[in-house]
Amino acid sequence: MSGTIYILMDGEAVPQDQAVIPVTAPAVAYASAVFEGIRAYWSDRDRQMYVFRLDDHLRRLQFSMRAMRYGVQYELDALRQQVLKAIRVNELRQDIHLRMTALITGTTAITTSAPVLLAVTAGPYPPNQWVDRGMAVGVSSWQRVHDSSSPPRIKATANYSNGRLAMLEAKENGYDAALMLTREGKVAEAPVATCFLVRNGQVLTPACTDGILESITRDTLIKLFNEELKTPVQERSVDRTELYDAEELFLCGSGWEVTPVASVDRIPMKVAAPGSITRRVRDTYLKAVRGELPGRQEWLTPVW
Ligand SMILES: Cc1ncc(COP(=O)(O)O)c(C=O)c1O
């Protein structure tokens, strides 16, 4: 890693302290911004960095921009090159997290849809401290945003006010994280992760129509469960009380990878965290992201 941290601003490497936007930008005034959180992993074996499912993240960013009626659209390759450049200019050869944000700059009006500034940050990510003991999770009193108001399928920064309220409440109540319910009372997701549970031996995850971001990690795990672990996953609405009756529960996302949960609302999972299914899928996932799972190279974009 080089001494100065560079942020890519519209493709230009700018020292971190100079990577600023005006307070008048709609991105600041109205949270008019959409983004992606992406991981890249260093493989000692291959002496290579791999960005995990880069094109899938970039397609989701394109979708978010289209759905929010941005006045500018980017080709996939142009986006891809910016992500790779952010890693290269910072000379990163370690496990990292990247954030690509499309910010509406321009005049302060709620309908402004251009110009758009693309910012890419890249840097180390703290190690997961819950792998061995599991998180204490509390069901939030805050409802998850709904497709009819602030659609969770769109990765808009505005949605994270909802997650922030839930997370602050959870911390205040002594939990490590929150799980939010839909207005119909079904399990949606955590503020920065989706969830899977194992109940009566069956792996379940809330349906994409139950207030979740269509998570790339969730999709990866469904494929790994089906194809590597020969364990089918049921995607369906999940009731709150099913959480209390589950053997295992884990949260997943690009940042949190696969994070075991030890209890919900202080009710311990029926199997002490991390349970065997959580451990198996986590191990398989971590092999996939580092290029150690045969047949999954199409998920990896090499950097160097
Ligand atoms: C609200 C929310 N749900 C789920 C996820 C997991 O999504 P992904 O696996 O695509 O990172 C994230 C992650 O960043 C998120 O912010």
PDBQT file of the ligand as one rigid body, heavy atoms in Angstrom, charges set to zero:
ROOT
HETATM    1  C1  LIG A 401     -28.920  -3.421   3.084  1.00  0.00    +0.000 C 
HETATM    2  C2  LIG A 401     -27.987  -4.453   2.612  1.00  0.00    +0.000 A 
HETATM    3  N1  LIG A 401     -28.434  -5.697   2.449  1.00  0.00    +0.000 NA
HETATM    4  C3  LIG A 401     -27.630  -6.682   2.008  1.00  0.00    +0.000 A 
HETATM    5  C4  LIG A 401     -26.308  -6.445   1.717  1.00  0.00    +0.000 A 
HETATM    6  C5  LIG A 401     -25.449  -7.525   1.150  1.00  0.00    +0.000 C 
HETATM    7  O1  LIG A 401     -25.329  -7.315  -0.221  1.00  0.00    +0.000 OA
HETATM    8  P1  LIG A 401     -24.101  -7.854  -1.041  1.00  0.00    +0.000 P 
HETATM    9  O2  LIG A 401     -24.020  -9.313  -0.746  1.00  0.00    +0.000 OA
HETATM   10  O3  LIG A 401     -24.462  -7.613  -2.464  1.00  0.00    +0.000 OA
HETATM   11  O4  LIG A 401     -22.923  -7.128  -0.580  1.00  0.00    +0.000 OA
HETATM   12  C6  LIG A 401     -25.806  -5.169   1.865  1.00  0.00    +0.000 A 
HETATM   13  C7  LIG A 401     -24.428  -4.934   1.575  1.00  0.00    +0.000 C 
HETATM   14  O5  LIG A 401     -23.709  -4.297   1.313  1.00  0.00    +0.000 OA
HETATM   15  C8  LIG A 401     -26.652  -4.141   2.317  1.00  0.00    +0.000 A 
HETATM   16  O6  LIG A 401     -26.203  -2.896   2.476  1.00  0.00    +0.000 OA
ENDROOT
TORSDOF 0
